[in-house]
Amino acid sequence: MTTIDAPQSRFAAVVSRTTDAFTSPKSGPVLVTGLLFIVMFVAGGVRYNGFFSATTILNLLVSYSYLLVLAIGMSFVIISGGIDLSVGAVLALSTIIAARGLQVGLPPVVVIVLILVSTSTLGLLVGLMINVFQIQPFIATLAAMFLARGLCYIIAKESIAITDPFFTSMAQPIILGPRLSITASVIIALVALVIAVWVLQYTRFGRTTYAIGGGEQSGTLMGLPIARTKVLVYVISGFCSGLAGLLYSFYTLSGYALTGVGGELDAISAVVIGGTLLTGGYGFVLGSALGVLVLGLIQTMITFEGTLSSWWTKIFIGALLLVFIVLQKVLTSRRA
Amino acid sequence: MKDIFFKVIGHRLFWPLVMLVVLIAINVINVPGFLSITVNAEGNLFGSLIDILRNGAPTLIIAVGMTLVIATRGIDLSVGSLCAIAGAMACSIILTSPDPNNVGTVAVAVLVALALALVLGLWNGMLVSVLGIQPIIATLILMTAGRGIAMLITEGQILTVQSTPFKFLGSGFIYGVPFATVVAAVVLALVALLTRRTALGMLIESVGINPEASRQAGVRARGLLFLVYGLCALLAAVAGIILTSNQTAADANNTGLFIELDAILAVVLGGTSLNGGRYSLTGTLVGALVIQTLITTVYTVGIPPIATMVFKAAVVVAVTLLQSPTTNAALERWRSRPKPTKTSSRPSEPVVAR
């Protein structure tokens, strides 16, 4: 806000800076999500035995590393002002390719490359449809969703188990300490997170992504490579969906056409709860990561509660979405 | 002659209609009796075309509501969940009543389900118009939470009902025509009358084309938004009840799953832009028919039904690419290229002006 001259108001300055951070549309929702996570974690610790521990957090990471990767890709798309409805289906396609590829005897490396290349190519096609033919992202990614889901069924109707030694070794927990373990997937997801943060915050491509979400026309007038960036954003989302599918197949050691139904909703919810504005232009990947943890924590708490039925998860997530969307609305309209 | 050709090609319903004709042609080639409609012993119409009209009814009913929502530059993702909620509500009322076969019971159940959906639709309208939340996000909330609410109503069970009047809603016939088809036709006709014979349709379009200008012209967008989201939810509930009655069971997880996508697709195929403004209910009808014919085609041609989605993707891509501004601009360039002069002995190919 205004600069503060009087020395006695150092406290006031801290307060004003804090309120500033909390009411800014840029950082406010992220901070609220962070607070919410801490409050939920502490409240859960008070209420349930054995909840307040590093094990809970690590378990969250193990169970939701695939969602984290999905949310990373989705963040790029949403920050650029688009949306990607295909991520859940592409994730399923990726698990199916993995399982089927290994079943017919392809080496794991080939399978992994095949998955990442094909999902990125799908993303590229979607990006080109959106950019060259000016088709709304909603419709283009919807078509991609149908295509990916349909291909899943064509490749394999039934669930295929994965017995490949490399994949099974990836599913093994890495012991960090007593009752503390993670999997290789967690490391992969965290590396992806670090790369995504770096790309979005410190590269020209990242800044162009924000610029497109903030105002495509202004970006064009500034001479930014809008077309290239818009296509690349969907390539990234496709790549992330493929990677997420890979992590999912490490986690479940199977490929199934019906995995990840509604995965796009979870990813979008995580991104919104993580403070990214759905109109684009604002948001942090780290916020999306927090969003994933909050979603996971809700699920964990409902499991710990024991008496609540699973459908409450959906209602809670819906309510949380509502709160965050209204919060974003209030914050942005105040600044506008 | 050429002008007429381009006028026909440029019409927004040209490609969807071509698609429809092609699909029907494929069916006729594969199943010679495809176009025939017979009357069975009970005096009811039977035939593949009747099946298309009956099975496509729920999608069409929702797509009609969706058309109006999209015309206001909105979108309603929650219709699938609303289908599930309405079905769950109706079934749970019928199941708890002492006499499931009573027409009155079924009427009460249906009315309560419709009322509940209307309330939820107004909630969507409130989020969009009063709080000013983007429609895709505002309705995402109910899409996510809605299935949870439906499960809350069914208590996680699949509710199977044995009720003759209720079963009639999904699979009954009126004067030989499937009841679902009649409902869809009535809905389409009523909405068309309501919006095209009054200024309502124009007001809805004006809100979609330029909200600010229409506000300054004195159009009260708030009431219109409440109206379209409420109507869309109501129609979703109607479709949900038909779907549930057809399955004679309410399944909170699967009733109306992905139907929002089909409905939006029908609207877009019909030439209504997702950017709002001009809408075409005729187009939506064509779009819904294309989708349902496509599904039928997959069955009659003998392609495994599991591949339906790939074909749906192909059709969506083909039609949207053909309708896209880029393609139209390319066509326009081709149309307005300079005519080769006849006087020169060997006319060289004219360079297309860019």
Interface residues (C-beta under 8 A of the other chain):
Chain A: I83 M129 V132 F133 Q134 I135 Q136 F138 I139 A140 L142 A143 A144 M145 F146 L147 R149 G150 L151 Y153 I154 K157 L265 I268 S269 V272 L278 T279 S309 S310 W311 W312 T313 K314 I315 I317 G318 A319 L321 L322 I325 V326 K329 S333
Chain B: I75 L131 G132 I133 Q134 I136 I137 A138 L140 I141 L142 M143 T144 A145 G146 R147 G148 I149 M151 L152 E155 G156 A252 L261 I264 L265 V268 L274 N275 P304 I306 A307 T308 M309 V310 F311 K312 A313 A314 V316 V317 T320 L321 S324 P325 T326 T327
